Amino acid sequence: MVLFLALEDDYFIIQQRLFTMFREEDNVILHFTTRPQSPSEGLRKQLENFISGHPSTKLIIIDTLHKIREKGSDKYSYANENDVASAVKEFTKQHNICILVVHHTRGVSIKERGIVMPDELMIKIEKCKSIHDLFDLWKEAHKNDVNFAENSNATHISAFVADGCPFPDEYDGKALFVSKEANHDNADENSSQVFAYRNFANGEKDWVNNHMRTKYALMHNIIANESLPPTEAVRKIAFMNINKRGGTSKTTDKKLLKYGKDYAHFIKRQIEIISPQYIICCGKLVDRIVVDAFPDGEWISTGNVAPYTKTEIWYYRVNGMIIVSMPHPSFIANRKYADLNSGDRITKYIAEFKARFDAIILNEEI
C-alpha cells in the first residue's frame, strides 16, 4: 500500500495522469490526498490514522516538503527543515516504513514564477468593468513581456487576437467556451476572431472553422435547453482563447502553461466580466489554466463515465460558475478519443457533451 501526498495537484489532474501512464483512473494499492495538515495541526496523527486503517502501507510520498512546513514558514529555514526531517526519520523507524520527500533545492526565478505585475496594474485589472478596457491593459502587458519567447509561438510580441461576445446584446450569460489560442501566427495588436463568429452567424461557408462554431452552438442549445439553428445559437455565446497572441495550428503545451501563469490575472478578470453560468474548457490543459486562475473552488466527481472518451465525469464549481472539460472540438488526434474521430464527429461530440452536462446537472440537483 502506498500513500501519495500530492500537495501541488488536485484529484482531477491526478486521475488524468494515472490514465496517461497506466490506462486506468484509480488503483487499489495507491491512495492520494491533496490536503494534509501541517506538523502543528496533526500531520503525524493523520498519517498514523492512515497506517492504522491500512496496515500494509510500506511507502508514503510527500510532494513537496514546502507544502507541509509550518504556517508562516514560506521562506527557507535550515532549522525548520531540520525539524521536519527529524520528525520524518523518527516516524519511519517507529512504523517500519519508507517516506520519500520531494524537495526543491534551488530558488525560483522571476521568469519561472511568471510576470510580476506592479500593484497599480493589479488594481487597474480588478477595476476593469469592460472587455475593451481590460484588453487595452492586456495589450500593454504584451508589449512589455520579458517572457515572450517562453510563453508564445506568435511572430510579434505585440500581437493580440480579441475575443469575447460576438453579439453582446444577445449574449444570454449561459456559456463561455474557452480554447487554447487562435490559429493566427501573424496577428498584429488589432486582430480579432469576433468577426469570424459574426460571419458564421450570417451564413458564411468555412468548413474547418465552422465545424468548431457549430459544436459551440449545439452545446449552447443543450445548456439553454433550446433547439436553435447553429447560426442563431452562436449569437448567444461567449468565447475566449487563453493565449491572446495566437499561434500556429499546433500549440506548445509548455508555452501555453507559461502564458496561463503569466496572464492569470487577466484571464480571471475576463471570465469575471463575461460572468457565465458554465465555462466549457475545450482542449488539453485549458481546464487546468482556468482552474488555476480560480483556486478557491472544488473538483466534484459525478461518478459517471463519458460515453466516448471513457473517462470519469468531473466538474469544478467556483463562485457560482461550473467548469466543464471537453476535448478540443476542431480535431481529436489523441488515440484515447479514437471513437470520437470516426463517423459523424459532430453528433458524437455533442452526445459526449450532453452525457457530461446531464450528469453534472443531476449531481447538482441531488
Protein Blocks (a to p, Z undefined) as FASTA:
>chain_A
ZZdddfkbcfklmmmmmmmmnopabdfkbccdfbdcdfknopmmmmmmmmmmmmmbcbdc
dddfklmgcehilbccfklmmmmmmmmmmmmmmnopacdddddfbdcdfklnopcddfkl
mmmmmmpmbfklmmmmmmmmmmmmmklmmmccbfblkbccdedjfblmlogolaccddfb
dcdfkbcfkbcfklmmmmmmnopacfklmmmmmmmmmmmmmmnopabdfklmmmmpccdd
fblnbpafbdcfklmmmmmmmmmmmmmmmmmmnopabdcdedehklmmmmmmmmmbccdd
ehiacfklopacddddeehiacdddddfkbcfbfklmmmmgcjfklmmmmmmmmmmmmmm
mmmmZZ
